[in-house]
Each structure stands twice: as C-alpha cells, then as structure tokens.
Amino acid sequence: MARRGPRSKAKRRTTLTLPAEALEYAGRIARSRKVNLSTVIGEALTDGLRIHQATERSEEVLNSYRQAFGGMSEREMMLLDGIVLEPLRRKR
Amino acid sequence: MIDPAWGPFLFDTSAESWLARSPEPAVQEWLQLYLRLHQVNVSVVTVVERTRGYALSWQRAEEKRRPGIEAARVAYLRQLGRVWALDAGMGIVAGEVMALLPHPPTPPRRAHNLAESRQERLARWRFDILIAVTALVLRMRLIHNNAEDFESIRGAIERWPSRFNKLGPLELIRCTLVV
C-alpha cells in the first residue's frame, strides 16, 4: 500500500484570482528558477501565512499579558514579581 | 536598541512584567516584534515566583476581588512560552554562586509602612541566582530589571573563572534599555 507523504506536502488544485502585477512577478521568478508557477505561488503563500500566524500568536500573548497584569495593583504586582512585603511592626 | 532577532532571550520575572506593562509605545512595539520571532523563555523559577504571587494576592484579597485574581492567573499560565527546568549542570553552577555570594547585594525592600523580611530577601536572591545560571548554562542573554543582583552574579562568575569551567560571560540586558 502506498504511503501518503506528510500532510504539509499534500497539494490541492484550486482556482484563484490574483493581482496581475504580483502574478507577473511570480512568473518571472518561476522562469528564472526553472520551476513552475504553482511552486512560487505556494512558497509565497506559505511565507505570508507564517508571518500572519506569528503576528496572531504575538497578539494572543500580548492580550494574555494585559489580562494577567492589567488589573493588578502595584502591591499585587510586587507579589507577582516575587517581592513579598509585610506591614512594619510599630516599636512600642 | 536590542534587536529582537538576537533572541531568544531568557526573561527574568520582573523584566517580563515590566515589558508587558510598559506604557511606552516603543517598548510595546519591541515586545510585539520579539513575540513574532520567538517565544518568551523563562526559568521554572519565574513560574514559581509568579504562581506564589498570584496565590498570595488571592489569599490577601477580599472575596469580591478573588475571581479577578484567579482570571489573571489563568491568563498568565495560558500564555506561558518556553519554560526551562533546572538540571544538574545548573544546580552545580548555582551552588558555586551561592557559596561565593551567600548574602544579597542589597538590603530588603521597603515601601512606605511595608518591608521585606530578611528571609524573603535571601529567598529572592537565591531565586535570582537560579535564573541567572539558567541563562548562563543555556548560553542565553538574560533580560532583567534588577541590576544590583544580576551584576553581582556576573561579577562573581568573571572573578572566579576556575569555578565555572568554560562558562560565561553572563550576558545581561536591562529591560529598560531594549529600545
């Protein structure tokens, strides 16, 4: 039985409407590298999605930080930073 | 400016929260860029300090405040990036540093009518040593917000190289100077 390759290598045929200028540029790259247009578009799309994913992940972390620290008082923040302060005992 | 591409960096506990809470747009931009490239790397000691802080805040809070603290704790734990455990090598190096520098370089913290106990200061000092040696053994730059403690540790490592076979220097970045 033939084994399937990794999921990321699987390909599907589709029809897209792309900006003409970008398509021409991709075509030039494909000719210079002697690969087909699908390869160049696929690489560009993968890179673009990777950047998008990184931006999304970054926003998620920043949002969690806002929730984790945003509503805390200065005294609570000192506790969160590992600084435990206690009320001073007054000398009699 | 510290280029985020030089990372990943190890974040000290107070540096992580300082960066996350900074109102400076340039700092927020820096952190955003850093997070696009890397995860936030912290020592397990930071997770200990932070979790203890949330737990103490919860214990000391009034009933109506507690759900907010719990939600904040969950949000913090949800975004945890890479957490580095301590290993034998770090333990050995930390033991050497603790023997060379048994006492914290600065006195306990005080604020208004509040004070840190000597025991707490010593515990915090030892936690800082564990965080510093984590960065040292992993050969990561350490982003910190506590120059006195971490510069002392760096100094000790540089003064006694024979005790730290081929380790060092400890590379420090003050979080207030990333931009």
Interface residues (C-beta under 8 A of the other chain):
Chain A: I51 A54 T55 R57 S58 E59 E60 V61 L62 S64 Y65 R66 Q67 A68 F69 G70 G71 M72 R75 E76 M77 M78 L79 L80 D81 G82 I83 V84 L85 E86 P87 L88
Chain B: T13 S14 S17 A20 R21 Q28 L31 Q32 L33 L35 R36 L37 V40 E49 R50 R52 G53 Y54 L56 S57 G68 I69 A71 A72 R73 A75 Y76 R78 Q79 G81 R109 R110 A111 N113 L114 A115 E116 S117 E120 R124 F127
